Amino acid sequence: MPTIDLEAAWAAFERRDRRWDGRVIGAVKTTGIYCKPSCPARRPKREHVEFFAGSDEARAAGYRACLRCKPDEVGRDREAIGRAIELINQAEDIPRLEQLAAAVGYAPHHFQRIFTREIGVSPAAYARGLRAERAASALNENGTVTEAIYDSGYSAPSRFYADAKDRLGMTPSAWRDGGRGETIRYAFLDTPLGRMLVAATNKGICRLTFDEDLAALKLRFPNATILPADTAMASLISGVMSAIETPTAVHDLPIDVVGTGFQERVWAELRKIPPGETRSYADIAAAVGDPKATRAVGTANGSNPVAVLVPCHRVIRSDGSLGGYAGGLERKRKLLAAEGATWKEQAAFDL
């Protein structure tokens, strides 16, 4: 029987966190009803709630399912979503919504809603992302761009270039060829957390890291034109400093990052974490639709090219300990403390 973190489970119920649906069941002793964490019903007192790992355990303990939130359907929904993802992965062309819904036994509009709620994107957007991810892998090999496009399932180069414009920030050829044709400007900032490198294309910040030098930037983009910052970059530099010095404020700076489809989904989830809050690696894995991918989430965190703005420092272990951080644990502690977040070793850090 899996161990339940009771404090984390109650916190998920209090904030009606959909990401915990299917991971834990809350049963109300005074009503005899069990619910999923996102249930919209009024919350009972903490002492009246006990938690179970699943619906079967709650029923065995004498509870009945809530008719409002229908917790027993969570497992069925996720099985259907998993099957649909398998079908998308196996298909040469992007399946139509009606085909996917029929294959898993749902009405199209309902399946679109539950898929988007769980995965964060529609089935069509997921399929396009998967296809672009395959193209990204192919582009990093020695084949031509055209070969990569067709091998990844695109019916024509124009379709891939249309997708890539929104996803990559660079043309496919530039991406494959180390940034060829791109101009990247850079500056070094002395921040309260130490020296940082900030680099940006004309679309946004593409690199924000600690203790990285110009040679490392050139190694990452060997064929780009790399120049010192100009006056047009001043507002980005000011925004970065503000994000570090006042981390609890909202900072909506443009970023231009490239990753695999999975990495980009993880980074998008990181940007949803408010200052002062944390998520576990398991939380992020569940949010991107792959609850078992906690290690992959950790790897995607470590590959984050834009520190602070894509706040990978807000991801900690399920037991409340810090986990890792590419910029060093001391910086992670300082970032979280400045934002008012809590973690397992905070008392010792505050001393």
N, C-alpha and C positions, 0 to 999 in steps of 0.2 A: 504494500500500500504506500503510495507516494506521501512524503511529508508535506504538510501545508504550512506555509508561513502565515500564521493567523493575523499578525499585524498588517502584513501586506495585503492579505485577502480582504480584511475589513476596510482598509484604505481604498481598495479597488471598488468595493461596494459603495462606500461613501461618495466617491466621485463618478459612480455609474460607468466604470471603465469597460468599454466593449472588448478591449484587448484581453480581458480576463474571462470572457465568456468561453465556456468549454474547458477552462482550466480549474475552476472551482465552483462549487454550489453552496449557496447560503440558505440555511433552513431556519425558519422563525418558530421558536418553541411555542409561542402564545397562539399562533394560528394553525400550526401543523402544515405549513406550505413551504416549499423550497423554490428558490428563484436563481436566475443567473445574475451576475454582477450588474449588468446594464439595465435591470428591471426598473421601469419608471415609477413603481409604487413608492409610497412614503417609507422612509427608512425607520425600522424599529430601533429600540435601544440595543447597544452592543451586547449587554448581558443576555438578551433574548435570542441571540443568533449563534448557531453552531455551523461549522463548515465541513463539507465533504468533498472528496476528489471528483465525484461524479453523481449523476442522477440515480444510478443503481444503488449506491450506498445510502443516499437520502431516502429512497423508497423503502429499503430494507430496515431503516430506522423508524419507519412509520409515517413519513411525510408524503404529501401529494404535490404534484406539479402546479405551479402558478399558471392560471388560465390567461393572465395578462401578458407575461413575458415568454411563456412557452419554452422553458429551458431545455426540454427534451429534444427540441428541433435543432439545437445548436450542432450536435454531433452529426445529424443527417445533413445539415447545410454544408458543413465542412467536408464531409465525405464527397458530396456532390461537387464542391469546388475543386477538391483534389483530383477527382475524375476528369473534370473539365480541363484542368491544367495538363493532365496527361494527354488528353486528346489534342490540345493546342500544341504541345511539345512534339507529338507524333505527326501532325498534319503538315503537308507540304505548303498548302495555302491557308490563309487565315480563315478559320471556320466562322460561319455566320452565327449570330446570337441564337437564332431559332434552332439551328442544328445542335448547338451545345446544350441548350435548355431541354430539347427533346431527348437527347442522349442521357441526361441525368434525371429526367422526370419532373421538370419544373416548368412553370409558365415563363415565357421569355422575359417579361417585364420584372417579375419577381426574382428571377435568377440574376438578371442584370444588377438589381439592387443589392442582393446579398453578396454577390461576387465583389462588387465595388466597395461595399462596406468592409469586407474582410481583407481584401488584397490592396485596396487603396486606389485602384484604377479599374476601368471597365475591362471585360474580356478582350475586346478589340485592342485596347491600349496595351494590355498585357502581351498580347500576341505580337503587336508591333514592336514592343520593347524587346521581346525574345528574339525576334528576327534581326533587329538592329544589334543585339548583343552577339549573335552568331556572326554578323557581318564584321563586328569589331574584332572578334577573334581571327577571322579570316584576313582582315586588313593587316593584322600584326604578323601574319606569315608572309611568305615571299611571293604569293600570287599577285595578279594585277587587281586593281580596284574593281574592274568589270567582272572578273571571275568571282571575287568575293561577294559581289552584289547578287549574282545569279545563284551561287552556291548557298546563299543564306535564305533563298526563297522569294526574293523580289522578282516580280514579273517584268520589271523594266528599271533601268538606272534612274529614271526620273522620280520613281516612287521612293527609292532609297534616299536620294538627295533631298527630297521634300521632308522625309522623316528626320534625316540627319541635321538639317538646318535647325530644327527645334530641339534636338536632343544633344548634339555634340558641341556646338559653338565653333567648331572648325569644320572645313570641308573634309570628306572622307580621305582624299589624297593627302591633305595636310596632316591629318591625324596619323595616318600610316607612316608618313615621312617625317616624323619628328617635329611637326609644326611648320613645315616649309610653307612660305607665303604669309605667315602670321607675324605680326609685330607685337612683342611683349615688352612692356615697360616695367621697371622694378625700382624699389627703394628699400633702404634698411631703416628700421624704426627702433629707437630706444624706448622701450615700454616698461611699466612697472613689473612685468614678468620676464624681462630680459630682451635681448635683441631679436627682432623678427624681420624676416624677408617678406615683402608684399610685392606681388607681380600681377599684372593685369593685361588683358587684351582690350580691344575696343568694346567688348560686350560686358566685361566685368572682371572681378578678381579671380585669377586662376591658380594662385599659389599664395598661401599665408602660413608660414612655418617658423618654428623656433630654431635658432642655431644653424640655419642653412646658409651657405654662401653662394656667390654668383656662379662658381664652377658647378655646383649641384643643379642650379636652375638651367644652365646651358646643357648639362648632361641630360636633363629631362626633356628639353626642347632643343635638340642639337642643330636643327635646321631652321629654327625661327630667327627672325631679326630681333635681337634683345638689346634694348636701349635703356638708359637711365630715365627716371620719371620726368615728365614734363609738367607744365602748369595745369594741363587738362586732368592730370591724375591727382591733383591736390585735394579735391573733394573726397576721393576714395581714401587717401591717406588719413585725412582728418576723420573720416567715418570709422576707420579701423581703430584709431587711437581712442575715439569716443566709445567704441564697443568694448574696449579693454578697460578703460577708466571708469565707465558707468555701465556695468554689465546688466543691471536690472532694467535699463531702458530698452525700448524697441529700436533695433537697428536693421533697416531694410536695405542693405547694400547689395548691388548686383554681383552675382558670381557666375563664372564661366568654367565649369568643371566637367571633366570627362571620366566616365567609369563604365564598368559593365552594367547591364540592366539591374543586377542584384545590388551592386554598390550604390547606384543612383537611388534605388528604392530605400536603402538604409539611410543614405544621407538626407533624403527628403523627410524621413521620419525623425531624424535627429533635429531638424530645423523646426519641428512641431513642439519640441520639449520647451516649456516656458522657463525663464530664469528662475532659480530657486527650487526647481523640481529635478528629480532624477528618474531614470528608467533603468531597468536591468537589461542585460543582453538578451534574456529570454523574452522580455516585453517587446523589444525591437524585432526579434525574430518572429514573434506572433503577429506583430503589426504588419510585417511585409509578407505574411502568408506562409511562412515556413517555420513553424514552432521548434523544429529540431535543429535549426541552423544557427545555434548560439555561437559556435566557433567561427562560422562564416561571418556572422555579425561582428565579432571581435576583429577579424581580419579586415573587414570593410572599414571599421572604425580606425584601425591603424593605417589604412590607406587614404584616409581623409586628407585631401590636398589643401583644405582651407580651415585651419584651426580657428577656434572661437566662434567664427561666423556660422560654421557647421559644427554645432556644439557637441562633439564626441566626448568632451569631458563630463557631460551630464549622464553618461552611461556608466553604471557601476554593477557590481556582482549582485546576484539575488540575495546573498547573505548580508548585504549592506556594506561590504568592504569595497575599496576603490577599484580594484582590478588594475589594468594597465593604462598607460597614456604615452603617446609618442613624444610629447614634450616633457615627460618626466612627472613623477607622482607629486613632487613638491608644487609644481605649477598647477596640477589638477586640484590639489587641496586649496590653493590660493584662489583659483577661479571659482570653485564651488562655495568657498567661504564668503567671497565677495558678493555672490549672488544670494546668499542666505540659505543655501541648501544644507541638508544634513546627511551624514553617512556614519558608518559604524565606528571609525576611529576618530571622529570629530572632537570628542572631549579631550583626548590626548593632544590633538593638534592645537586646540584652543589654549591649552596650558603653555 
